[in-house]
Amino acid sequence: MEKILITGGRVIDPANQVDRQADILLADGQVAQIGPRLSASADRTFDATGKIVCPGLIDLHVHFREPGDEEEETIASGSAAAVAGGFTSVVCMPNTNPPIDEATGVEYIHRMGRQARKTFIYVMGALTKERSGQELAEIGLMHQAGAIGFTDDGSGVQNVAVMLRVMKYASMFDTVVAQHCQDNALVKNGVMNAGYNSTVLGLPGMDPLGEELMLWRDVQLVKKTGVRYHAQHISTAGAVEIIRQAKQDSLPVSCEVTPHHLLLTEDYVEDYDTCYKVNPPLRTAADVQALRDAVREGLVDALATDHAPHLQSEKELEFLAAPFGIASLECALPLYVKALIEPGLTDWAGMLSMLTWRPAQVIGVDKGRIGPGDRADITVIDPGAEWVIDTDTFYSKSRNCPYHGWKVKGRVLATLVAGEIRYLSPEWTAEKQ
């Protein structure tokens, strides 16, 4: 394996509270040395002056559609999209066809990830068989096979007795239980946020109380079981308040937010553009502000894309029939910059903490740092690069992305996984042989 020297970059390692200019030498898949003006020899040297060098980004929530819907995305195409977006590790959700509800499914995802040789693939197994919310899945066997958590993502577990059994069982393995918080009795067949806009547009609404009730219920179950609990893609001001109280009570509760819930509101749905149809739905401006304030306060543990690719033919259906989801892996980083750094809600170190070591803590993996001896998962970013998002250049198979044509700032130049360059932007021509 070749030695790689990255010189003169601004090294930001939030886990170790490092933010300084330094050189980094990578050898044998690890960080060999880090410090000012290293004199070590290397096979390849890159000048990172003016660039940010940080731990590889981690996305806790992606959908790569394999097995079952490979025409929308595969593990190979999704992995290529991930490294282009700076992500060295991603967590695949189990709502595939068939769902990942047994050990063989977990092993399959891992095998296909190794074959793709791009980003590192983790997987969450289903909480219940067929994600039906009725009978517990083989959590123990999937945990042995390498599942790093469990969720019925796309469906909240409606039966409280089932959820209690899930939490008790999962707590035996010290693994995280993640929940798509959504009470179906309130959400029903909704396709957008419930309120004035949904009434005017004549579309069935999804009451924000549906998210908040299930989250509140689950927090009570966490108090009883002590299980590590992760609230996926929270979207309402009420959910923020529940998370705040849970953290004040020192409960093992974490949460994530997405780019679209930080940037977009329900007003974008007024033209019935299905690119804005997501679940949970886009909420009000007040909800967006509450989520941004939650980031500023440190309540948010992870920034997650909820990358959900779909065929163009599916998204061209009428709003009621089109599937939920936005594909955004390759442009997520500058979207976070636009939502969080540009308004002054956080700085680069703060934002990167929610993209590196804090999500690593949620799933209990030893990643998200770049000290000597750590695995050489590295992302190099040009924080000043201005560019226009062009979905036609995506590595992802799908184009259901509402950000096409957006002018953004901040671009990934290189992504290294275990010391190997898995993505290198053609715009970074500063290599010295």
URKAHU-V259340 format. One record per residue. RES is the residue in one letter. PSI is psi as a letter, one per 30 degrees, with the letter a starting at -180 (999 if undefined). NEAR is the number of other ideal C-beta (glycine too) atoms within 8 Angstrom. Layout:
{{RES	PSI	NEAR} {RES	PSI	NEAR}}
This chain:
{{M	k	7} {E	k	6} {K	k	13} {I	k	15} {L	k	14} {I	j	13} {T	k	11} {G	g	7} {G	l	15} {R	j	11} {V	j	14} {I	j	12} {D	i	13} {P	e	13} {A	e	10} {N	g	8} {Q	h	6} {V	k	9} {D	i	8} {R	l	6} {Q	k	7} {A	l	10} {D	l	14} {I	k	15} {L	k	14} {L	k	15} {A	k	10} {D	h	6} {G	g	10} {Q	l	11} {V	j	14} {A	e	10} {Q	l	10} {I	k	12} {G	l	7} {P	k	6} {R	h	5} {L	k	12} {S	g	3} {A	k	9} {S	l	3} {A	l	10} {D	e	5} {R	k	10} {T	k	11} {F	k	14} {D	j	9} {A	g	13} {T	k	8} {G	g	6} {K	l	12} {I	k	11} {V	k	15} {C	l	14} {P	k	15} {G	k	17} {L	k	15} {I	k	16} {D	j	17} {L	f	11} {H	j	14} {V	l	14} {H	j	12} {F	g	11} {R	g	12} {E	k	13} {P	l	8} {G	e	8} {D	h	9} {E	f	9} {E	f	5} {E	e	10} {E	k	15} {T	l	11} {I	e	13} {A	e	10} {S	e	12} {G	e	18} {S	e	15} {A	e	13} {A	e	15} {A	e	14} {V	e	15} {A	f	13} {G	g	13} {G	g	13} {F	k	15} {T	f	16} {S	k	16} {V	l	15} {V	j	15} {C	k	14} {M	l	12} {P	g	16} {N	i	11} {T	a	13} {N	j	6} {P	l	9} {P	l	11} {I	i	16} {D	g	15} {E	l	11} {A	e	10} {T	e	7} {G	e	17} {V	e	15} {E	e	10} {Y	e	9} {I	e	14} {H	e	12} {R	e	8} {M	e	13} {G	e	12} {R	e	8} {Q	e	7} {A	e	12} {R	h	5} {K	c	11} {T	l	15} {F	k	10} {I	k	15} {Y	l	11} {V	k	15} {M	k	16} {G	l	18} {A	k	16} {L	e	13} {T	l	16} {K	k	10} {E	g	8} {R	h	14} {S	f	7} {G	g	11} {Q	e	7} {E	k	7} {L	k	11} {A	l	13} {E	i	10} {I	e	15} {G	e	9} {L	e	9} {M	e	17} {H	e	11} {Q	e	7} {A	f	11} {G	g	9} {A	k	13} {I	g	12} {G	l	13} {F	k	16} {T	l	14} {D	h	15} {D	k	12} {G	f	8} {S	k	10} {G	k	12} {V	j	12} {Q	e	7} {N	j	8} {V	e	7} {A	e	6} {V	e	13} {M	e	12} {L	e	11} {R	e	9} {V	e	15} {M	e	15} {K	e	10} {Y	e	11} {A	e	13} {S	f	11} {M	f	7} {F	g	9} {D	h	6} {T	l	13} {V	k	15} {V	k	15} {A	k	13} {Q	k	15} {H	j	12} {C	j	15} {Q	j	13} {D	j	13} {N	f	9} {A	f	7} {L	e	10} {V	e	10} {K	b	7} {N	g	4} {G	l	13} {V	f	11} {M	l	17} {N	k	13} {A	k	9} {G	a	9} {Y	e	5} {N	e	12} {S	e	14} {T	e	8} {V	e	6} {L	f	10} {G	h	4} {L	k	11} {P	k	10} {G	l	12} {M	j	16} {D	k	9} {P	f	14} {L	f	9} {G	e	15} {E	e	16} {E	e	13} {L	e	10} {M	e	13} {L	e	15} {W	e	9} {R	e	10} {D	e	13} {V	e	14} {Q	e	8} {L	e	13} {V	e	15} {K	e	8} {K	e	8} {T	f	10} {G	g	6} {V	k	13} {R	k	12} {Y	k	16} {H	k	16} {A	j	15} {Q	k	15} {H	i	12} {I	k	16} {S	f	14} {T	l	13} {A	e	10} {G	e	10} {A	e	16} {V	e	14} {E	e	8} {I	e	12} {I	e	15} {R	e	11} {Q	e	9} {A	e	11} {K	e	10} {Q	e	6} {D	g	7} {S	h	4} {L	l	10} {P	i	8} {V	k	12} {S	l	13} {C	l	14} {E	l	18} {V	l	15} {T	l	12} {P	e	12} {H	e	12} {H	f	16} {L	f	14} {L	f	9} {L	k	9} {T	l	10} {E	f	13} {D	f	7} {Y	f	11} {V	f	16} {E	f	7} {D	g	5} {Y	g	8} {D	j	8} {T	f	11} {C	f	9} {Y	g	11} {K	j	14} {V	l	12} {N	j	9} {P	l	11} {P	l	14} {L	k	14} {R	a	13} {T	l	9} {A	e	7} {A	e	7} {D	e	14} {V	e	14} {Q	e	9} {A	e	11} {L	e	16} {R	e	13} {D	e	10} {A	e	13} {V	e	15} {R	e	8} {E	f	7} {G	g	5} {L	f	10} {V	k	12} {D	e	11} {A	k	15} {L	k	14} {A	k	13} {T	e	12} {D	h	14} {H	j	16} {A	i	11} {P	k	14} {H	l	13} {L	k	8} {Q	e	9} {S	e	6} {E	e	9} {K	f	12} {E	f	7} {L	l	8} {E	l	6} {F	e	11} {L	e	7} {A	f	5} {A	k	12} {P	l	7} {F	k	6} {G	k	13} {I	k	13} {A	j	16} {S	g	13} {L	e	17} {E	f	10} {C	g	13} {A	e	14} {L	e	14} {P	f	13} {L	e	14} {Y	e	14} {V	e	14} {K	e	11} {A	e	12} {L	e	14} {I	e	13} {E	e	8} {P	f	7} {G	g	4} {L	f	10} {T	l	8} {D	a	6} {W	e	9} {A	e	9} {G	e	10} {M	e	14} {L	f	13} {S	e	11} {M	f	13} {L	g	13} {T	c	18} {W	e	12} {R	e	12} {P	e	18} {A	e	13} {Q	e	10} {V	e	14} {I	g	12} {G	h	9} {V	l	8} {D	i	4} {K	l	13} {G	g	12} {R	l	11} {I	h	15} {G	l	9} {P	k	7} {G	f	5} {D	l	9} {R	k	9} {A	i	12} {D	j	14} {I	k	16} {T	k	16} {V	k	17} {I	k	14} {D	j	13} {P	f	10} {G	f	7} {A	k	9} {E	k	6} {W	l	9} {V	k	7} {I	k	12} {D	j	7} {T	f	9} {D	f	5} {T	g	4} {F	k	12} {Y	f	7} {S	l	15} {K	f	8} {S	l	13} {R	g	10} {N	i	13} {C	j	14} {P	f	10} {Y	g	11} {H	k	9} {G	f	6} {W	k	8} {K	k	6} {V	l	14} {K	k	12} {G	j	12} {R	k	11} {V	k	13} {L	e	11} {A	k	13} {T	k	17} {L	k	17} {V	j	13} {A	h	9} {G	f	12} {E	k	8} {I	j	8} {R	f	11} {Y	k	12} {L	j	7} {S	k	9} {P	f	5} {E	f	8} {W	j	12} {T	g	5} {A	g	8} {E	k	9} {K	k	6} {Q	999	4}}
